[in-house]
């Protein structure tokens, strides 16, 4: 709660305005102490940013890789592809970067798939694409941007219905990608999107399909569960993991001289495959999406081995997400998902076989839940994922020891346990969170939300139901708090950054695309970011995609999450278009963008194409001269409240010992991003502070707050609002 003694203090001679850039400028080395990121002055960093971008999952050559497109010849040429131009052409990069800085989103989670750098074959790296990435990243300091490299994947690979791994990885495992559709081994939008097939947006069901499950099992635990499977005399697990680590070590080496890069993620949303499954006669519908064609694990094995199966087909329902609608026979042609000379690897290892009638039967339904040799119970994160994280993090940090390594579980799951013998140097917990219920149904009206996290853990549906906007905020705030706390409990005192959070833009049967009324989307996004800001977490939104349009969304599996859609830029006037063109053509825009010389018209032009900006753009303390204690933005009233605890002398001494510059006035300056989008007039801004002085710099969207180091202050509270709400063009009232 804000104390009653807040005062509207003015800048005084004892605290002259500092010559600083925008608050939303991360042009500083990034350190950490315990759970908090710090800058060179020891100030706490609360970083916000965005994923760039969803279409980076797809190549640009030999044809645009949108998943609704299919070319019989070009699609299968997985070795001859190129990703140059992902996320966007270099000629457009400065405009996009200027927009992100204007929106206060200055930490980029840069998607780089394994396929994009090693598609030609093991050890053959696409230096042209890496050259492109270097040029892209070199521009980031002009806009105060930092980035982390995300080795992105979804359901293993494009050829198993997602993104990530090169096509040749299936050849290493002996799998035939051309036969995945017929055998039900994967739902690939490019090949399946024809009349009569299941609807798009079923890509997560690939986590229960043969191709994805087999590849993840081999990647993390092939030596344990498939030791007989080798490639060129090596175990398949070692071929896959060594190739992956070496590829990103190579990329790290090429990027090691670029200051904007703060580190590398391990692997986006790592999946266990079959590892840990207690039995193989059915998938658990509580933790898996059972939708469309839904063969059991045993049926998946049989289908891949050329044995037709009658499988259940599931449709959306309520209160359970899906229900069985009917059955259909798959693979009547008796096609094999394995290359000539290969058989099902799980049949080879005695998991299953056929009976006298040629029908599949399980020989060891508990095969993946225990170690085949010792019989010890298997746990994916402990036995396979965390050891891989240790190996990968050490390899990346051998290139540059100051880099961070970001590790995560599956979306919405708690943090894996890292023991004292695991790697802890510069480790960051980087979970993902979505309202899976709203994402699946693509519905949000603000009246009812459900705590899916609680339901997945066996919670009661009544206690997991929340009503109204405030209920949604409380629901999401609790889920984010639980996930963040699991990191502290299981990894220890490490920073936490939510790598993915976001909302689908094609909500409620896409009605907003026709009416232009995005009020429900704004309400949804406001509840999501409110949960993050009140939990004092760093985050990167999913996502900013320059390929987005209303018809095909982000051009990947029917998703439509982008907070930017370039089709709206067509409404720009001549002057605004010229302003944006000048940004794109500039060889160094630091002076006129980061230093605040953009015109108000240019700010307005940068907002064009944005979606749900009323909620996505909001004030926040970026650099804090102390330890954050409370943050909250009320969208209806445009009131932002922030509290922090100044450092004690003992804490300052510890920072001095680390060589940080804690003596300068900057070390006692808190920088708050005040977006022009909501606060367009200096005269309309109201600032109340419990202690210290402040200086508002509307030209760079920044409020500076300082306090005297000699003062004994336990807590400082700052409240920002508008004097006359009718004068704020960005005000948003949601009913």
N, C-alpha and C positions, 0 to 999 in steps of 0.2 A: 504494500500500500504506500502511496506517495505521502510523505510527511506534510503537515499543514504549514510548515514554515518555508516553503519554496518562495523564492524572491526573483523578481525580474531584474537581475543584476545586469549592469552594462559593462562594456569593456573599459578598463581603466589604464592609467599610465603604468601601473605596476605590472601589468600583463598586456603588453602591446601585441597586436595581431602578428602571428607568425607567418613567415613566408613559406607556405606549404602548398602542395598540390591538393587535388581532390581527396576526400576521405576514401573514395572507392578507387584508390591507386595503390596497388600492391608492389610498388617498386622498392622492395626491401628484401634482404635475406630473411628467410622464415626459419625460426627456431621453435623450440617448445620447452615447456616445463610441466612435467606431469601431464595433466589432461588438457592443457591450454597451449595453443599456438602463440608465439610471441614474435615481435619484430626486433630490429636491431637496438631499439631503445627499451626493450623489455615490456612493451605494451602488448596486451592481449589482443589477438586478432580473431574476429568473428567473421569468417570469410563466407561469402555467398557467390554462387556462380551457376553455371548451366552446362549440360552435356552438349558437345558439338561433335557430330550430330548423328541423328538416327540413320540417315542415308549413307553414312560412312561404313555401314555394314555391307554395302553393295558396291561393285566395281563401276567404273565409268567407261570401260572399254573391255570387250569389243562392242558392247551396246549398253545403254543405261540399264543398270541392274534392278530396276523396280520389280518387285516380286509378282506383280500382276501381269508382267510381260514374259513371253516365252518364245525362244527361237531354238528350233530343234538342233541346229548345228552349233550356234554360238554359246548357248547355255552350258553345254557340257565341256567346253574348252576351258577347264579350270586352271590350266597351267599358263595360258597366254593372256590372262586378264591384267588390267591395270586399275589402280585406285587413285591415280594422279587427278587432283581436282576435288577430292573428298577431304574436308567437308564442303569447300567452295573454292572457286577459282582465285588465284592470288590477286587478280585484278580487282576483285570485289572484297577482299579480306578486310581492308582498312575500314570500309563502311560498316561491315558487320561488327568489327571490334569496337568501333566508336559507339555503335548502338548498345553493345553490351556494357560498356563503361557508363554510358548515359543512364542505363537501367540499373546500375549498381551491381552488376553481375560480373565480377572481375576474376573469378576462379573458373577456369575451363577444364572440364573433364574431357580430354581429347580422345575420341574413340580411334583406336588403331587395331584392326583385327590381325590375327596371326596370318590369315590368308593374304592380307594386303602387302606383307613384307616377304613372305616365303612361299608364294603360290607356285613357282616354277619347279620346286622340288627341294628335298632336304639340303640345307646349306646354300641354296641359291637365293640370294636376297635381291629385292627390287630396289636398287640404289636410286633409280629415278624417283620413285615414290618417297624415299627417305630424303632425297634432295628437296623435293617439294615440301615435305614436312618441316625441314630446316628453314626454308624461306618463310613459311607461314609463321613459325614460332618466333623468328627474328623480328617480326612486326609487333609482337605482343607488348614489349616494353614501351612502345609509343603510346599505349593506352593503359598502362599500369596493370596489365594482365599477367597472371601466372597460370600454369597448366600442370596437370598430372596426366600421365599416359595410361590409358585404359585398354588393356588387351581384351577387347570385347568379344563375347560369345553369347549366343542363345542357342540352346539345343544342339550344341557342338559346331554346326557348320551350315552354310547355305544349302548344302546338298542333303542335309537331314532336316530341312525346314526352318533354319534359323540364320546363324552367322558365326563367323569365327575361324575355324580351322580350315586349312587348305584341303582341296579335294583329294590330293594324293594320300592324305592320312587314312582314308578308307582303303586304298590299295594296300597300304602297309598291313592293315588288319584283314585283308582278303575279301572286302565287301565290294559289291557291284552297285554303284550309285544309280545306274540307269534302271535298275529293277526295284527301287525302293517303293515306287507307287504301286506297282502290281502286287507286291508282297506285303504291303501295309507296313513296311519297315520305317516309313517316314511320311508325314504329310508335308509336301513341298508346294507352297503356294503357286510357284511358277508352273509346275506340271499338273497340279490338281485343280486349278481354278478354271474348271469347265462346267457347263450345265450338268446338274445331277449329282455333282460331288458335294461334300460337306462345305459349309460356309467358310469364308476366310476368318482370320482371328482365332483359329484353333491351334496356332503354332505351339502353345505350351503343352499340348497333349503329346508332342514329340518326346517329352521327358518320360513317357511311358512306352515309347516305341523302340523297336529293336536296334535301329541304327544309332540313335543318340545314347541309349542305355549301354550298349556294347562298347562304344568308343570311350565314354567316360570311365567305365569299369576298367578297360584296358589301359587308359591313360594313368589313372591313379593306382590301380591294383592289378595290372596284368601279370606281374611276376608272382602274385599270390594266387590268383584265380585262373590264370591261363598260361602257365609256364611253358606249355608245349608249343605255343604260338610264337614263331620267330620270324624275323625279316632280315635277310642277308646275314644270318648267323647271330643276330642280336635279338634279345627279347623285345617284343613289341612295346612294352612299357618304356624301356630305356630309349628306344628309337623316338617315340612320341615325346616324352618329357625332355629328353636332351635336345631335340630339335626345337621345341618350344622355348626352353630356357636360353639356348644359344641364339635364337632369333631375336629375342628381346634384349639380350646382352649386346648383341650387335647393334641394335637400334639405340640402346643406351649409350654405347660408345660413340656413335655418330652424333648424338645430341648432348653429350656431356659438357660441351663448352657453352651451352645456351642457358643463361640465367633464369628465364621464365619457367623452366622445367623444375618442379619441386620434388618429383619422384615418380614411381611407377606402381600401378596397381598389380596385384598378382594375377587375377583372372576374374572377369565379371561373372557373378552368380554361379560359382562352381557347383556342379551337380554330382551326386554319388553314383549315378547310373543304377546298377543292380546292387551295389555294395550296401550291406546292412539289411536287405529285404529279409523279413522273417520267414516268408513262404512265397512260393512262385505260382500259386494258383489264382491269385487276384492282386490287383493294386489297391492300396488303401485310399478310398475316396476322400478321406479327411485331409490328406496331405498331397494328393494328386488331383489334377483336373481330368475327370473322366467325361469326355465329350466327343461327339462324332463316333467314328469307329473306335471301339475300345477293347482290343484283344487283351487277354491276360498275359503275364510273362511267358507261360508255357505256350500259349497260342502264338505269341510273337516268334518264339523259337521255331515252332512248326511251320508257320507261314514263310519264314525266311529260308527254311530248308525245303520248300516246294510242296508242302502239304496243305491243301485247302482247309479252311476253317470257317465255321459259322460263328460270327462274332456279334456282340451286342452293339447297337447304335444308340447313343445317348443324346438327348436334347435338353435345352434349358428348362428349369422348373423352379418351384418354390415350395417349401422353405429350403430344401436342399438344392444346391446349384444345378444339378442335372438329374435326369431320370432315364431309365431304359425305355426306349420307344419301340424298337423292333430289332430284328437280326438280319444279317445278310452274309452271304458266303464271299470270302475274299480269296484271291489267288486260285481261281478255278483252272487257270492255265498251268499250274504247278511250276511256276517260275522260281528260280533260286535267287536269293539276295546276296549270294556269295560268288566270287569270281571262279572261273574254271580251275579245278585243282584244289579248291578249298571246300570245306564243309562247315556247318555251324560250329563255331568254336566252343559253344556250351555243350553241344552233343559230344564233341571230341573230348571234353573234360568230364564226362560222366554225369552231367546235370540232368539229362533227360535222354530218352530213346523212344522207339515206337514199340507198340505191342504187336501181337500176331496179326491184327487187322490193319496194321500200318498207321494206327492213330498214336498221337504223342502221349507219353506218360512220364511223370516225374520220377527220377531215381533218387534225387536228394533235394527235397523242397527247401531245406535250410542251408543250401550250399553257400550262399553269399552272406549268411549271418554269422558264420564261424570260420576260423582259419582252417583250410582244407587239411593241413598237416597236423596242427596242434589241437584243433578243436576249440581253441580260445574264442570267446565272443568278439565279434568285429564291431568297431565303431568308426564310421567314416572319417569324421573330423579328427579324432585322436590318432588313428592308425595310419591315415593316408594324406588327408588334406594338410594338417599342420606340419608334418614332416616336409611336404612339398613346399609350403610357404617358407619354411626355414631355408631350404635349398635355394629357392628363387630369390629371396630377399638378400641373402649373402652374395649371390652372384651379381645382382643389380648394384648393391652397395659396394662391391669390389671395384666397380667402374667409377663411382662417385660416392664417397662415404657419407656425405651430408644429405643424400637423397632420402626421402621417406618411402616406405613401402606400405601400401594400402591393402588390407586384407578384409574379406567379408564372407559371410555365409550366404545361403540362399535368401532371397527376398523375404523380409518379415520374420526371419528366424533369429534366435538368440546367438550371441557370439560363441564361437568355438573356444575351448579352454586352451590357454597357452601356459604351460608350466614353467618353472624356473630354469629348466634346461633348454627351453625353446628360444628362438631368436626374438629379442625385444628391442634391439637398437633401432631407433627411428621408425617404430611400427605405429601405424594408425589403424584404428577400427573404422571400417568404411561400409556400414550396412546400407541396405535399401529398404524403402517402405512405400507401400501403396495401399489404398483402400481396395483390397482385392474384390470385394463384393461389388463396389461401384464400377470398377474397371471391367469386370466380367459382364455385368448386365448393361454397362454403359448408361447408367441412370443415376441421377442425383437431383433431388428436389429440395433438400434441406430439411425435410420433415423427420426422416428416420435414417439413422446409420447404425451399423452393427460392428462390434469389436470382433473382427475375424480372427485376430490373434488369440483372443480368449476362447473362441469357439474351437479353433484348431487344437487348443490345449485342453479340451474337454469342458469348457465353461458352459454355464447355463444361458440359453438363448434370451431369457428375460433380462438377466443382469447384464447381458452383452448388447442390449438395445438402448439406443440414445435418441432423444427427441429434440428437434429444433436446431437452430444454428449454434447456440451455446452448447447443446448436447454434442453436436459434431466436433466442436472444438475440444470439449472435455474428453471425448472418445479418442480423438487422434492424439491429444496431448499425453494421455495415459499410455498409449501404445508406443509413442516415440520415447517417452520416459523409460519404459520397460526395456526397450531395445538398447538405449544408451547405457542404462545401468548394467545390462548384461555384459557390455564391453568392459566396464570397470571391474565387474565381478570376475570375468573369465580371462581377460587379457591383462588387466591391471591399469595403473594410472597412465594411460596413453590417450592422445587426442582422439576425438570422434568426429568423423565427417560423413554425413549421409550422402552417399554417392548418387543415389537416384531417388527422387520423389517427384510426383507430378499427377496430372489429371488428364483423362481423354477429352479432347475437344469436340468429338462427335457424340456428345451426350444426348440423351432424351430424344432419340430418333432424329438427330441432326437438325432439330427445329431452329436452333440459333443461326444456322447457315442461311436460312430463308428469312428470318425475322430480324436478325442483327441483335437480338436480345440475349446477351451473355450473362445475365444476372445470376443464374444458377451456377454457371462456371466460376464466376467471381466469388460467390459464396463458398463453393467447394475449395478453390485454391486458397482463399483467405483462411479457411479452417485448417488446411494443411500447413501453410507457412506459419500461422499462429502457433500451431503445435511445436514447430521447430524453433521459432524465436523464443517462446516461453521456456523451452528446455535449453536455451543458450547453446545451440548446436550450429556447426558449420554445415553447409549443404550445397549440392549442385542439382538444379532442377532438370528433369527430363521433359523436353529437350528443345534445342534451337535448330530447326531444320529448314534449310533454304529451298528444299524441293517440295515443301508442303503445299497441298492444295485441298480444296473441299472434297473432291471426288475420290482421290486415292490417299489422302492424308500424308503420312510421312513416307509413303511409297514402299513400306515394308510390312507385309503380312496384315494389311488393313489397319495398322496403328495410326493414331492421329493425336499426338501429344504436344506438338510443337507450339511454343509460345510466340512463334513468328511464322507468318505465312506471306510469302512475297507477292502473292496475287494482289494484295491490298495496296502495294506500293504504286499501282497504276493510278491511284488517285492523287499523286503528288503534283503540285503546281510547278511551273518552270523554275521559280526562284529556289524552292526547296530542293528540286532535282539538281540544280547547279551546285548548291551547297554540299549535297552528298557526293556529287561527282568530284568536287574539289578535295574531299577527304580521301576518296579512293585513289586519286591521282597523285597525292602528296607522297613524297619519299620519306618524310618524317613529320608526322602529325602531332608530335608531343606538344609543340608550342601552342597550336590553336585548338586542340581537343582537350588534352589533359590539363592544360593551364587555363582553361575556361574562357577562351575567346570565341567560342561558337555563338552564333546569334540565337535568339529565342526561336526564330523560324527554323533554324537547323535542329534545335532540340525537338521541336514539334515534328519535323520531317523524320527524325530518327524513331519517333514513336509509331509512325505509320507502318502497318503490317504487324504490329504487336497484338497479341491476344491475351485477354484477362489481365491487362496491365494494371488495372485498378488494384488487384490483389498481389500480382507478382512484383510490382514496383512499390517499395515501401521504405520508410526511413529505418535505419539501423546503425548502431554504433559499430564501426569497422575496426578502429584502433582505440583501445581502452587503457587509460593510465591507471590500471589496477585490475581487480578481479571482478568480473561481471556477476551480478546477483539477481537482476530482474530485467526483463525486456518484454514489452507488449505494445502492439499497435492496434488501435481501434479504427477500423476502416470507415465506419459511419461518421465518426466525429473528427477523423484525421488527427487523433491524439496519440502521440508516442511517448512512452515513459520508459526510462532506463536508469538503473541503479547499479553502482559498482563500489567496491571497497578499495580505497587507496592502499598501496603496498606499505607494509610495515618496514621499519629500518632493517630488520633482519632479512626480509625478503629482498630489499634493495641491495644489501651486502652480498647476497647470493648471486644476484644478477651482475654485480660489479666483478665478482670472481670469474664469471663467464666471459668477461670482456665486453659486455654490452654497455652502450652509452646511456647511462641512467642519470647523468648529471645535467644534461641539457634541458631547456624548457620544453622541448618536444616530448621528453619522457613523461611530463606531467600534463600533456595535452591529449584529450580525448577527441577523436574525429568522428563525427556523425554524418552519415549520408542523408541529405534532405532533398528528396527528388523534386525536380522542377515539375514533374508530372502532376504531383499533388499540391505543391507549394510554389506557385508561380510568381508570387509577389513578395518582395521584402517587407512591405508594409503590412501584409496580412499575417506574418509569422509571429507567434507568441512563444517565448522561451522563458521557462521558470527553472531556477537552479537552487538547490539547497545550500551550496557553497561554491565559491570560485566565480570566475568571470567567463563570459562567452562572446564569441564574435561570429556573426553569420555571413557567409560568403555565397550569395545566391548564384554568382557567375560560375562557380565550380561545385554547386550543390552540396555545400559543406558547412556544418556548424562545428566550430572549435570551442572546446571548453578547457580551461586551465585552472589550476589551484596552486596555492603556495605550499611548497614542500615542508615548510616549518610548521604548518598548521596540523593540529592533532584532530584528524577527521576519521570517523569510523565508517561512514557511508556517504556517498554523494548521489543525489537523485536529480535527474534532469527530465523535464516534461516539455515536449514540443507540441504545439497545436496551431490553430488559426484563430485570429482575433475576430474575423468576419467570415464565417464559413461560406457565405454566398459569393465571396470573391475568389474562392479556390476552384479553378476549372476542373481540378482532378477529383473533386469530392464525389463519393459514390454512396448512395443510399440504397440499401437492399431491403426489399420487403418480402 
